[in-house]
Amino acid sequence: MVGDSSYPGGVTNSRWENMYGGDGFWIFEDTSDPDYIYAEAQGGEIGRVNRHTLETRNVKPQPLYGEKKLHFNWNAPYSHESQ
C-alpha cells in the first residue's frame, strides 16, 4: 500500500492504493527510475511495479535448470539497504 503521510482534512482509506498485494510488506522506490517501485509479498515474491500503469513484472529469483525449487521465508529477501 502507498498513501499520503498527510492530507488536508486527514489521511483517509481512500488516499491509499494497493500496489502489489500481499499482507502489508515493504515497498521501495527504484532509485534509477522513480516511476517504478519494488514490492514484496509472502512466499518470497518480489515485483517491479510501474507506479502509473500498475504494470507488474515478477523478479523473484527462480531455480536454474535442474535445481530444486527455491524456498523462502514469509518475507522476500530484499532490503532497501542493498541499493
HTML snippet that shows the backbone in 3Dmol.js (N, CA, C, O; Angstrom):
<script src="https://3Dmol.org/build/3Dmol-min.js"></script>
<div id="view" style="width:600px;height:400px;position:relative"></div>
<script>
const pdb = `
ATOM      1  N   MET A   1       0.840  -1.176   0.000  1.00  0.00           N
ATOM      2  CA  MET A   1       0.000   0.000   0.000  1.00  0.00           C
ATOM      3  C   MET A   1       0.888   1.243   0.000  1.00  0.00           C
ATOM      4  O   MET A   1       1.932   1.279   0.652  1.00  0.00           O
ATOM      5  N   VAL A   2       0.465   2.234  -0.725  1.00  0.00           N
ATOM      6  CA  VAL A   2       1.119   3.539  -0.679  1.00  0.00           C
ATOM      7  C   VAL A   2       0.044   4.573  -0.417  1.00  0.00           C
ATOM      8  O   VAL A   2      -1.105   4.416  -0.828  1.00  0.00           O
ATOM      9  N   GLY A   3       0.429   5.621   0.264  1.00  0.00           N
ATOM     10  CA  GLY A   3      -0.520   6.675   0.573  1.00  0.00           C
ATOM     11  C   GLY A   3       0.183   7.913   1.071  1.00  0.00           C
ATOM     12  O   GLY A   3       1.400   7.941   1.258  1.00  0.00           O
ATOM     13  N   ASP A   4      -0.617   8.931   1.279  1.00  0.00           N
ATOM     14  CA  ASP A   4      -0.094  10.205   1.764  1.00  0.00           C
ATOM     15  C   ASP A   4       0.322  10.102   3.224  1.00  0.00           C
ATOM     16  O   ASP A   4      -0.282   9.360   3.999  1.00  0.00           O
ATOM     17  N   SER A   5       1.346  10.843   3.591  1.00  0.00           N
ATOM     18  CA  SER A   5       1.709  10.929   5.007  1.00  0.00           C
ATOM     19  C   SER A   5       0.901  12.023   5.684  1.00  0.00           C
ATOM     20  O   SER A   5       0.743  12.020   6.905  1.00  0.00           O
ATOM     21  N   SER A   6       0.389  12.962   4.893  1.00  0.00           N
ATOM     22  CA  SER A   6      -0.521  13.985   5.406  1.00  0.00           C
ATOM     23  C   SER A   6      -1.390  14.457   4.244  1.00  0.00           C
ATOM     24  O   SER A   6      -1.006  14.350   3.079  1.00  0.00           O
ATOM     25  N   TYR A   7      -2.566  14.981   4.582  1.00  0.00           N
ATOM     26  CA  TYR A   7      -3.506  15.435   3.560  1.00  0.00           C
ATOM     27  C   TYR A   7      -4.481  16.393   4.230  1.00  0.00           C
ATOM     28  O   TYR A   7      -4.882  16.158   5.370  1.00  0.00           O
ATOM     29  N   PRO A   8      -4.877  17.483   3.539  1.00  0.00           N
ATOM     30  CA  PRO A   8      -5.842  18.398   4.147  1.00  0.00           C
ATOM     31  C   PRO A   8      -7.106  17.647   4.588  1.00  0.00           C
ATOM     32  O   PRO A   8      -7.733  16.956   3.785  1.00  0.00           O
ATOM     33  N   GLY A   9      -7.466  17.781   5.831  1.00  0.00           N
ATOM     34  CA  GLY A   9      -8.629  17.082   6.365  1.00  0.00           C
ATOM     35  C   GLY A   9      -8.301  15.704   6.907  1.00  0.00           C
ATOM     36  O   GLY A   9      -9.174  15.038   7.462  1.00  0.00           O
ATOM     37  N   GLY A  10      -7.058  15.262   6.757  1.00  0.00           N
ATOM     38  CA  GLY A  10      -6.642  13.965   7.280  1.00  0.00           C
ATOM     39  C   GLY A  10      -6.508  12.912   6.199  1.00  0.00           C
ATOM     40  O   GLY A  10      -7.122  13.019   5.137  1.00  0.00           O
ATOM     41  N   VAL A  11      -5.715  11.910   6.465  1.00  0.00           N
ATOM     42  CA  VAL A  11      -5.494  10.805   5.535  1.00  0.00           C
ATOM     43  C   VAL A  11      -6.582   9.756   5.775  1.00  0.00           C
ATOM     44  O   VAL A  11      -6.659   9.175   6.858  1.00  0.00           O
ATOM     45  N   THR A  12      -7.418   9.515   4.768  1.00  0.00           N
ATOM     46  CA  THR A  12      -8.483   8.523   4.881  1.00  0.00           C
ATOM     47  C   THR A  12      -8.116   7.282   4.066  1.00  0.00           C
ATOM     48  O   THR A  12      -7.146   7.295   3.309  1.00  0.00           O
ATOM     49  N   ASN A  13      -8.887   6.224   4.224  1.00  0.00           N
ATOM     50  CA  ASN A  13      -8.634   4.992   3.479  1.00  0.00           C
ATOM     51  C   ASN A  13      -8.611   5.219   1.979  1.00  0.00           C
ATOM     52  O   ASN A  13      -7.878   4.533   1.266  1.00  0.00           O
ATOM     53  N   SER A  14      -9.394   6.163   1.485  1.00  0.00           N
ATOM     54  CA  SER A  14      -9.453   6.403   0.035  1.00  0.00           C
ATOM     55  C   SER A  14      -8.155   6.985  -0.514  1.00  0.00           C
ATOM     56  O   SER A  14      -7.950   6.988  -1.728  1.00  0.00           O
ATOM     57  N   ARG A  15      -7.269   7.480   0.364  1.00  0.00           N
ATOM     58  CA  ARG A  15      -5.990   8.048  -0.072  1.00  0.00           C
ATOM     59  C   ARG A  15      -4.909   6.979  -0.217  1.00  0.00           C
ATOM     60  O   ARG A  15      -3.782   7.302  -0.593  1.00  0.00           O
ATOM     61  N   TRP A  16      -5.222   5.710   0.072  1.00  0.00           N
ATOM     62  CA  TRP A  16      -4.256   4.624  -0.013  1.00  0.00           C
ATOM     63  C   TRP A  16      -4.520   3.776  -1.249  1.00  0.00           C
ATOM     64  O   TRP A  16      -5.665   3.615  -1.672  1.00  0.00           O
ATOM     65  N   GLU A  17      -3.452   3.238  -1.824  1.00  0.00           N
ATOM     66  CA  GLU A  17      -3.579   2.414  -3.030  1.00  0.00           C
ATOM     67  C   GLU A  17      -2.742   1.142  -2.880  1.00  0.00           C
ATOM     68  O   GLU A  17      -1.580   1.192  -2.475  1.00  0.00           O
ATOM     69  N   ASN A  18      -3.350   0.011  -3.212  1.00  0.00           N
ATOM     70  CA  ASN A  18      -2.651  -1.269  -3.179  1.00  0.00           C
ATOM     71  C   ASN A  18      -1.794  -1.378  -4.436  1.00  0.00           C
ATOM     72  O   ASN A  18      -2.311  -1.322  -5.552  1.00  0.00           O
ATOM     73  N   MET A  19      -0.495  -1.531  -4.254  1.00  0.00           N
ATOM     74  CA  MET A  19       0.419  -1.559  -5.393  1.00  0.00           C
ATOM     75  C   MET A  19       0.815  -2.969  -5.827  1.00  0.00           C
ATOM     76  O   MET A  19       1.219  -3.162  -6.974  1.00  0.00           O
ATOM     77  N   TYR A  20       0.710  -3.959  -4.937  1.00  0.00           N
ATOM     78  CA  TYR A  20       1.223  -5.276  -5.306  1.00  0.00           C
ATOM     79  C   TYR A  20       0.460  -6.429  -4.679  1.00  0.00           C
ATOM     80  O   TYR A  20       0.520  -7.542  -5.201  1.00  0.00           O
ATOM     81  N   GLY A  21      -0.229  -6.221  -3.621  1.00  0.00           N
ATOM     82  CA  GLY A  21      -0.919  -7.306  -2.937  1.00  0.00           C
ATOM     83  C   GLY A  21      -0.137  -7.764  -1.730  1.00  0.00           C
ATOM     84  O   GLY A  21       0.779  -7.076  -1.280  1.00  0.00           O
ATOM     85  N   GLY A  22      -0.486  -8.907  -1.210  1.00  0.00           N
ATOM     86  CA  GLY A  22       0.197  -9.413  -0.034  1.00  0.00           C
ATOM     87  C   GLY A  22      -0.431  -8.887   1.243  1.00  0.00           C
ATOM     88  O   GLY A  22      -1.506  -8.286   1.230  1.00  0.00           O
ATOM     89  N   ASP A  23       0.251  -9.122   2.322  1.00  0.00           N
ATOM     90  CA  ASP A  23      -0.275  -8.781   3.647  1.00  0.00           C
ATOM     91  C   ASP A  23       0.435  -7.589   4.267  1.00  0.00           C
ATOM     92  O   ASP A  23       0.587  -7.540   5.487  1.00  0.00           O
ATOM     93  N   GLY A  24       0.862  -6.651   3.483  1.00  0.00           N
ATOM     94  CA  GLY A  24       1.489  -5.459   4.021  1.00  0.00           C
ATOM     95  C   GLY A  24       2.982  -5.603   4.191  1.00  0.00           C
ATOM     96  O   GLY A  24       3.469  -5.760   5.310  1.00  0.00           O
ATOM     97  N   PHE A  25       3.706  -5.554   3.108  1.00  0.00           N
ATOM     98  CA  PHE A  25       5.153  -5.708   3.128  1.00  0.00           C
ATOM     99  C   PHE A  25       5.820  -4.415   2.684  1.00  0.00           C
ATOM    100  O   PHE A  25       5.160  -3.393   2.497  1.00  0.00           O
ATOM    101  N   TRP A  26       7.121  -4.473   2.520  1.00  0.00           N
ATOM    102  CA  TRP A  26       7.904  -3.299   2.139  1.00  0.00           C
ATOM    103  C   TRP A  26       7.761  -2.970   0.660  1.00  0.00           C
ATOM    104  O   TRP A  26       7.596  -3.850  -0.184  1.00  0.00           O
ATOM    105  N   ILE A  27       7.829  -1.687   0.377  1.00  0.00           N
ATOM    106  CA  ILE A  27       7.866  -1.158  -0.987  1.00  0.00           C
ATOM    107  C   ILE A  27       9.004  -0.153  -1.025  1.00  0.00           C
ATOM    108  O   ILE A  27       9.127   0.692  -0.137  1.00  0.00           O
ATOM    109  N   PHE A  28       9.841  -0.246  -2.061  1.00  0.00           N
ATOM    110  CA  PHE A  28      10.946   0.687  -2.214  1.00  0.00           C
ATOM    111  C   PHE A  28      10.940   1.276  -3.613  1.00  0.00           C
ATOM    112  O   PHE A  28      10.689   0.577  -4.595  1.00  0.00           O
ATOM    113  N   GLU A  29      11.218   2.564  -3.691  1.00  0.00           N
ATOM    114  CA  GLU A  29      11.323   3.238  -4.985  1.00  0.00           C
ATOM    115  C   GLU A  29      12.591   2.789  -5.706  1.00  0.00           C
ATOM    116  O   GLU A  29      13.639   2.611  -5.084  1.00  0.00           O
ATOM    117  N   ASP A  30      12.488   2.607  -7.018  1.00  0.00           N
ATOM    118  CA  ASP A  30      13.658   2.313  -7.847  1.00  0.00           C
ATOM    119  C   ASP A  30      14.480   3.598  -7.905  1.00  0.00           C
ATOM    120  O   ASP A  30      14.019   4.603  -8.446  1.00  0.00           O
ATOM    121  N   THR A  31      15.673   3.574  -7.361  1.00  0.00           N
ATOM    122  CA  THR A  31      16.484   4.794  -7.286  1.00  0.00           C
ATOM    123  C   THR A  31      16.940   5.293  -8.648  1.00  0.00           C
ATOM    124  O   THR A  31      17.328   6.455  -8.773  1.00  0.00           O
ATOM    125  N   SER A  32      16.905   4.442  -9.677  1.00  0.00           N
ATOM    126  CA  SER A  32      17.307   4.881 -11.014  1.00  0.00           C
ATOM    127  C   SER A  32      16.106   5.355 -11.848  1.00  0.00           C
ATOM    128  O   SER A  32      16.296   5.992 -12.884  1.00  0.00           O
ATOM    129  N   ASP A  33      14.877   5.055 -11.412  1.00  0.00           N
ATOM    130  CA  ASP A  33      13.679   5.469 -12.141  1.00  0.00           C
ATOM    131  C   ASP A  33      12.506   5.552 -11.171  1.00  0.00           C
ATOM    132  O   ASP A  33      11.904   4.527 -10.849  1.00  0.00           O
ATOM    133  N   PRO A  34      12.166   6.762 -10.696  1.00  0.00           N
ATOM    134  CA  PRO A  34      11.114   6.907  -9.693  1.00  0.00           C
ATOM    135  C   PRO A  34       9.712   6.531 -10.178  1.00  0.00           C
ATOM    136  O   PRO A  34       8.775   6.521  -9.380  1.00  0.00           O
ATOM    137  N   ASP A  35       9.550   6.222 -11.464  1.00  0.00           N
ATOM    138  CA  ASP A  35       8.260   5.739 -11.960  1.00  0.00           C
ATOM    139  C   ASP A  35       8.007   4.295 -11.550  1.00  0.00           C
ATOM    140  O   ASP A  35       6.899   3.787 -11.721  1.00  0.00           O
ATOM    141  N   TYR A  36       9.024   3.630 -11.009  1.00  0.00           N
ATOM    142  CA  TYR A  36       8.916   2.222 -10.637  1.00  0.00           C
ATOM    143  C   TYR A  36       9.198   2.017  -9.156  1.00  0.00           C
ATOM    144  O   TYR A  36       9.962   2.759  -8.539  1.00  0.00           O
ATOM    145  N   ILE A  37       8.567   1.003  -8.609  1.00  0.00           N
ATOM    146  CA  ILE A  37       8.836   0.578  -7.245  1.00  0.00           C
ATOM    147  C   ILE A  37       9.121  -0.913  -7.253  1.00  0.00           C
ATOM    148  O   ILE A  37       8.746  -1.622  -8.187  1.00  0.00           O
ATOM    149  N   TYR A  38       9.781  -1.380  -6.215  1.00  0.00           N
ATOM    150  CA  TYR A  38       9.951  -2.805  -5.964  1.00  0.00           C
ATOM    151  C   TYR A  38       9.104  -3.127  -4.743  1.00  0.00           C
ATOM    152  O   TYR A  38       9.171  -2.430  -3.730  1.00  0.00           O
ATOM    153  N   ALA A  39       8.314  -4.179  -4.843  1.00  0.00           N
ATOM    154  CA  ALA A  39       7.406  -4.544  -3.763  1.00  0.00           C
ATOM    155  C   ALA A  39       7.540  -6.024  -3.467  1.00  0.00           C
ATOM    156  O   ALA A  39       7.858  -6.820  -4.350  1.00  0.00           O
ATOM    157  N   GLU A  40       7.292  -6.390  -2.203  1.00  0.00           N
ATOM    158  CA  GLU A  40       7.389  -7.787  -1.814  1.00  0.00           C
ATOM    159  C   GLU A  40       6.039  -8.292  -1.323  1.00  0.00           C
ATOM    160  O   GLU A  40       5.176  -7.514  -0.919  1.00  0.00           O
ATOM    161  N   ALA A  41       5.879  -9.598  -1.367  1.00  0.00           N
ATOM    162  CA  ALA A  41       4.687 -10.269  -0.848  1.00  0.00           C
ATOM    163  C   ALA A  41       5.125 -11.603  -0.261  1.00  0.00           C
ATOM    164  O   ALA A  41       6.287 -11.991  -0.376  1.00  0.00           O
ATOM    165  N   GLN A  42       4.190 -12.296   0.365  1.00  0.00           N
ATOM    166  CA  GLN A  42       4.535 -13.549   1.031  1.00  0.00           C
ATOM    167  C   GLN A  42       5.095 -14.580   0.058  1.00  0.00           C
ATOM    168  O   GLN A  42       4.816 -14.547  -1.140  1.00  0.00           O
ATOM    169  N   GLY A  43       5.884 -15.486   0.598  1.00  0.00           N
ATOM    170  CA  GLY A  43       6.455 -16.557  -0.208  1.00  0.00           C
ATOM    171  C   GLY A  43       7.654 -16.137  -1.032  1.00  0.00           C
ATOM    172  O   GLY A  43       8.015 -16.821  -1.990  1.00  0.00           O
ATOM    173  N   GLY A  44       8.281 -15.021  -0.677  1.00  0.00           N
ATOM    174  CA  GLY A  44       9.452 -14.567  -1.415  1.00  0.00           C
ATOM    175  C   GLY A  44       9.145 -13.856  -2.718  1.00  0.00           C
ATOM    176  O   GLY A  44      10.048 -13.626  -3.522  1.00  0.00           O
ATOM    177  N   GLU A  45       7.885 -13.503  -2.941  1.00  0.00           N
ATOM    178  CA  GLU A  45       7.519 -12.815  -4.183  1.00  0.00           C
ATOM    179  C   GLU A  45       8.060 -11.394  -4.180  1.00  0.00           C
ATOM    180  O   GLU A  45       7.934 -10.672  -3.191  1.00  0.00           O
ATOM    181  N   ILE A  46       8.660 -11.003  -5.292  1.00  0.00           N
ATOM    182  CA  ILE A  46       9.164  -9.642  -5.481  1.00  0.00           C
ATOM    183  C   ILE A  46       8.717  -9.189  -6.861  1.00  0.00           C
ATOM    184  O   ILE A  46       8.855  -9.926  -7.837  1.00  0.00           O
ATOM    185  N   GLY A  47       8.179  -7.972  -6.944  1.00  0.00           N
ATOM    186  CA  GLY A  47       7.739  -7.457  -8.231  1.00  0.00           C
ATOM    187  C   GLY A  47       8.243  -6.047  -8.464  1.00  0.00           C
ATOM    188  O   GLY A  47       8.455  -5.284  -7.522  1.00  0.00           O
ATOM    189  N   ARG A  48       8.429  -5.717  -9.709  1.00  0.00           N
ATOM    190  CA  ARG A  48       8.755  -4.359 -10.128  1.00  0.00           C
ATOM    191  C   ARG A  48       7.473  -3.787 -10.720  1.00  0.00           C
ATOM    192  O   ARG A  48       6.940  -4.333 -11.686  1.00  0.00           O
ATOM    193  N   VAL A  49       6.975  -2.698 -10.152  1.00  0.00           N
ATOM    194  CA  VAL A  49       5.664  -2.164 -10.493  1.00  0.00           C
ATOM    195  C   VAL A  49       5.798  -0.752 -11.031  1.00  0.00           C
ATOM    196  O   VAL A  49       6.475   0.084 -10.431  1.00  0.00           O
ATOM    197  N   ASN A  50       5.151  -0.479 -12.170  1.00  0.00           N
ATOM    198  CA  ASN A  50       5.055   0.880 -12.683  1.00  0.00           C
ATOM    199  C   ASN A  50       4.012   1.605 -11.844  1.00  0.00           C
ATOM    200  O   ASN A  50       2.866   1.164 -11.766  1.00  0.00           O
ATOM    201  N   ARG A  51       4.393   2.698 -11.225  1.00  0.00           N
ATOM    202  CA  ARG A  51       3.502   3.420 -10.311  1.00  0.00           C
ATOM    203  C   ARG A  51       2.293   4.023 -11.014  1.00  0.00           C
ATOM    204  O   ARG A  51       1.279   4.287 -10.367  1.00  0.00           O
ATOM    205  N   HIS A  52       2.373   4.246 -12.312  1.00  0.00           N
ATOM    206  CA  HIS A  52       1.292   4.929 -13.031  1.00  0.00           C
ATOM    207  C   HIS A  52       0.364   3.952 -13.741  1.00  0.00           C
ATOM    208  O   HIS A  52      -0.854   4.131 -13.723  1.00  0.00           O
ATOM    209  N   THR A  53       0.925   2.925 -14.364  1.00  0.00           N
ATOM    210  CA  THR A  53       0.107   1.970 -15.120  1.00  0.00           C
ATOM    211  C   THR A  53      -0.222   0.726 -14.296  1.00  0.00           C
ATOM    212  O   THR A  53      -1.114  -0.041 -14.658  1.00  0.00           O
ATOM    213  N   LEU A  54       0.498   0.524 -13.184  1.00  0.00           N
ATOM    214  CA  LEU A  54       0.397  -0.653 -12.311  1.00  0.00           C
ATOM    215  C   LEU A  54       0.815  -1.942 -13.017  1.00  0.00           C
ATOM    216  O   LEU A  54       0.533  -3.034 -12.525  1.00  0.00           O
ATOM    217  N   GLU A  55       1.486  -1.824 -14.168  1.00  0.00           N
ATOM    218  CA  GLU A  55       2.052  -2.998 -14.837  1.00  0.00           C
ATOM    219  C   GLU A  55       3.116  -3.590 -13.921  1.00  0.00           C
ATOM    220  O   GLU A  55       3.957  -2.867 -13.387  1.00  0.00           O
ATOM    221  N   THR A  56       3.076  -4.905 -13.744  1.00  0.00           N
ATOM    222  CA  THR A  56       3.965  -5.591 -12.818  1.00  0.00           C
ATOM    223  C   THR A  56       4.796  -6.645 -13.530  1.00  0.00           C
ATOM    224  O   THR A  56       4.304  -7.369 -14.396  1.00  0.00           O
ATOM    225  N   ARG A  57       6.060  -6.717 -13.151  1.00  0.00           N
ATOM    226  CA  ARG A  57       6.945  -7.770 -13.645  1.00  0.00           C
ATOM    227  C   ARG A  57       7.512  -8.507 -12.446  1.00  0.00           C
ATOM    228  O   ARG A  57       8.110  -7.896 -11.561  1.00  0.00           O
ATOM    229  N   ASN A  58       7.326  -9.817 -12.417  1.00  0.00           N
ATOM    230  CA  ASN A  58       7.841 -10.626 -11.325  1.00  0.00           C
ATOM    231  C   ASN A  58       9.352 -10.707 -11.444  1.00  0.00           C
ATOM    232  O   ASN A  58       9.877 -11.017 -12.514  1.00  0.00           O
ATOM    233  N   VAL A  59      10.055 -10.429 -10.354  1.00  0.00           N
ATOM    234  CA  VAL A  59      11.516 -10.508 -10.353  1.00  0.00           C
ATOM    235  C   VAL A  59      12.013 -11.461  -9.255  1.00  0.00           C
ATOM    236  O   VAL A  59      13.164 -11.378  -8.825  1.00  0.00           O
ATOM    237  N   LYS A  60      11.138 -12.357  -8.813  1.00  0.00           N
ATOM    238  CA  LYS A  60      11.506 -13.345  -7.808  1.00  0.00           C
ATOM    239  C   LYS A  60      12.585 -14.271  -8.382  1.00  0.00           C
ATOM    240  O   LYS A  60      12.455 -14.728  -9.518  1.00  0.00           O
ATOM    241  N   PRO A  61      13.633 -14.549  -7.627  1.00  0.00           N
ATOM    242  CA  PRO A  61      14.650 -15.494  -8.109  1.00  0.00           C
ATOM    243  C   PRO A  61      14.032 -16.860  -8.425  1.00  0.00           C
ATOM    244  O   PRO A  61      13.177 -17.347  -7.686  1.00  0.00           O
ATOM    245  N   GLN A  62      14.466 -17.459  -9.506  1.00  0.00           N
ATOM    246  CA  GLN A  62      13.972 -18.764  -9.935  1.00  0.00           C
ATOM    247  C   GLN A  62      15.129 -19.758  -9.940  1.00  0.00           C
ATOM    248  O   GLN A  62      16.278 -19.368 -10.150  1.00  0.00           O
ATOM    249  N   PRO A  63      14.840 -21.028  -9.713  1.00  0.00           N
ATOM    250  CA  PRO A  63      15.922 -22.023  -9.744  1.00  0.00           C
ATOM    251  C   PRO A  63      16.477 -22.182 -11.160  1.00  0.00           C
ATOM    252  O   PRO A  63      15.757 -22.007 -12.143  1.00  0.00           O
ATOM    253  N   LEU A  64      17.739 -22.509 -11.247  1.00  0.00           N
ATOM    254  CA  LEU A  64      18.344 -22.810 -12.535  1.00  0.00           C
ATOM    255  C   LEU A  64      17.853 -24.175 -13.011  1.00  0.00           C
ATOM    256  O   LEU A  64      17.340 -24.967 -12.220  1.00  0.00           O
ATOM    257  N   TYR A  65      18.011 -24.440 -14.285  1.00  0.00           N
ATOM    258  CA  TYR A  65      17.583 -25.729 -14.847  1.00  0.00           C
ATOM    259  C   TYR A  65      18.213 -26.869 -14.055  1.00  0.00           C
ATOM    260  O   TYR A  65      19.424 -26.896 -13.834  1.00  0.00           O
ATOM    261  N   GLY A  66      17.383 -27.796 -13.639  1.00  0.00           N
ATOM    262  CA  GLY A  66      17.865 -28.952 -12.898  1.00  0.00           C
ATOM    263  C   GLY A  66      17.950 -28.756 -11.398  1.00  0.00           C
ATOM    264  O   GLY A  66      18.149 -29.724 -10.664  1.00  0.00           O
ATOM    265  N   GLU A  67      17.803 -27.535 -10.926  1.00  0.00           N
ATOM    266  CA  GLU A  67      17.826 -27.284  -9.493  1.00  0.00           C
ATOM    267  C   GLU A  67      16.449 -27.537  -8.883  1.00  0.00           C
ATOM    268  O   GLU A  67      15.429 -27.474  -9.569  1.00  0.00           O
ATOM    269  N   LYS A  68      16.441 -27.818  -7.602  1.00  0.00           N
ATOM    270  CA  LYS A  68      15.180 -27.981  -6.884  1.00  0.00           C
ATOM    271  C   LYS A  68      14.534 -26.619  -6.657  1.00  0.00           C
ATOM    272  O   LYS A  68      15.175 -25.579  -6.806  1.00  0.00           O
ATOM    273  N   LYS A  69      13.262 -26.646  -6.297  1.00  0.00           N
ATOM    274  CA  LYS A  69      12.507 -25.430  -6.011  1.00  0.00           C
ATOM    275  C   LYS A  69      13.215 -24.624  -4.929  1.00  0.00           C
ATOM    276  O   LYS A  69      13.690 -25.187  -3.943  1.00  0.00           O
ATOM    277  N   LEU A  70      13.285 -23.299  -5.111  1.00  0.00           N
ATOM    278  CA  LEU A  70      13.854 -22.422  -4.098  1.00  0.00           C
ATOM    279  C   LEU A  70      12.835 -22.222  -2.983  1.00  0.00           C
ATOM    280  O   LEU A  70      11.632 -22.169  -3.242  1.00  0.00           O
ATOM    281  N   HIS A  71      13.301 -22.112  -1.765  1.00  0.00           N
ATOM    282  CA  HIS A  71      12.425 -21.913  -0.617  1.00  0.00           C
ATOM    283  C   HIS A  71      12.701 -20.548  -0.002  1.00  0.00           C
ATOM    284  O   HIS A  71      13.845 -20.099   0.066  1.00  0.00           O
ATOM    285  N   PHE A  72      11.631 -19.898   0.443  1.00  0.00           N
ATOM    286  CA  PHE A  72      11.742 -18.558   1.010  1.00  0.00           C
ATOM    287  C   PHE A  72      10.994 -18.493   2.330  1.00  0.00           C
ATOM    288  O   PHE A  72      10.058 -19.257   2.567  1.00  0.00           O
ATOM    289  N   ASN A  73      11.418 -17.570   3.188  1.00  0.00           N
ATOM    290  CA  ASN A  73      10.654 -17.248   4.380  1.00  0.00           C
ATOM    291  C   ASN A  73       9.404 -16.479   3.957  1.00  0.00           C
ATOM    292  O   ASN A  73       9.183 -16.259   2.767  1.00  0.00           O
ATOM    293  N   TRP A  74       8.608 -16.079   4.905  1.00  0.00           N
ATOM    294  CA  TRP A  74       7.384 -15.331   4.603  1.00  0.00           C
ATOM    295  C   TRP A  74       7.726 -14.042   3.854  1.00  0.00           C
ATOM    296  O   TRP A  74       7.086 -13.725   2.852  1.00  0.00           O
ATOM    297  N   ASN A  75       8.713 -13.308   4.322  1.00  0.00           N
ATOM    298  CA  ASN A  75       9.119 -12.069   3.658  1.00  0.00           C
ATOM    299  C   ASN A  75      10.140 -12.364   2.572  1.00  0.00           C
ATOM    300  O   ASN A  75      10.898 -13.330   2.662  1.00  0.00           O
ATOM    301  N   ALA A  76      10.153 -11.542   1.567  1.00  0.00           N
ATOM    302  CA  ALA A  76      11.125 -11.681   0.489  1.00  0.00           C
ATOM    303  C   ALA A  76      12.516 -11.260   0.989  1.00  0.00           C
ATOM    304  O   ALA A  76      12.621 -10.404   1.868  1.00  0.00           O
ATOM    305  N   PRO A  77      13.569 -11.849   0.443  1.00  0.00           N
ATOM    306  CA  PRO A  77      14.930 -11.499   0.865  1.00  0.00           C
ATOM    307  C   PRO A  77      15.398 -10.223   0.187  1.00  0.00           C
ATOM    308  O   PRO A  77      16.283 -10.250  -0.669  1.00  0.00           O
ATOM    309  N   TYR A  78      14.791  -9.095   0.580  1.00  0.00           N
ATOM    310  CA  TYR A  78      15.064  -7.827  -0.087  1.00  0.00           C
ATOM    311  C   TYR A  78      15.177  -6.744   0.955  1.00  0.00           C
ATOM    312  O   TYR A  78      14.432  -6.737   1.935  1.00  0.00           O
ATOM    313  N   SER A  79      16.094  -5.839   0.755  1.00  0.00           N
ATOM    314  CA  SER A  79      16.246  -4.714   1.668  1.00  0.00           C
ATOM    315  C   SER A  79      16.639  -3.483   0.882  1.00  0.00           C
ATOM    316  O   SER A  79      17.456  -3.559  -0.036  1.00  0.00           O
ATOM    317  N   HIS A  80      16.065  -2.356   1.236  1.00  0.00           N
ATOM    318  CA  HIS A  80      16.452  -1.109   0.584  1.00  0.00           C
ATOM    319  C   HIS A  80      17.892  -0.736   0.916  1.00  0.00           C
ATOM    320  O   HIS A  80      18.491   0.083   0.220  1.00  0.00           O
ATOM    321  N   GLU A  81      18.451  -1.320   1.962  1.00  0.00           N
ATOM    322  CA  GLU A  81      19.836  -1.067   2.341  1.00  0.00           C
ATOM    323  C   GLU A  81      20.805  -1.540   1.264  1.00  0.00           C
ATOM    324  O   GLU A  81      21.922  -1.032   1.168  1.00  0.00           O
ATOM    325  N   SER A  82      20.381  -2.513   0.451  1.00  0.00           N
ATOM    326  CA  SER A  82      21.284  -3.090  -0.556  1.00  0.00           C
ATOM    327  C   SER A  82      21.394  -2.227  -1.799  1.00  0.00           C
ATOM    328  O   SER A  82      22.207  -2.513  -2.678  1.00  0.00           O
ATOM    329  N   GLN A  83      20.590  -1.175  -1.888  1.00  0.00           N
ATOM    330  CA  GLN A  83      20.643  -0.341  -3.095  1.00  0.00           C
ATOM    331  C   GLN A  83      21.760   0.611  -2.984  1.00  0.00           C
ATOM    332  O   GLN A  83      21.984   1.409  -3.895  1.00  0.00           O
TER     333      GLN A  83
END
`;
const viewer = $3Dmol.createViewer("view");
viewer.addModel(pdb, "pdb");
viewer.setStyle({}, {cartoon: {color: "spectrum"}});
viewer.zoomTo();
viewer.render();
</script>
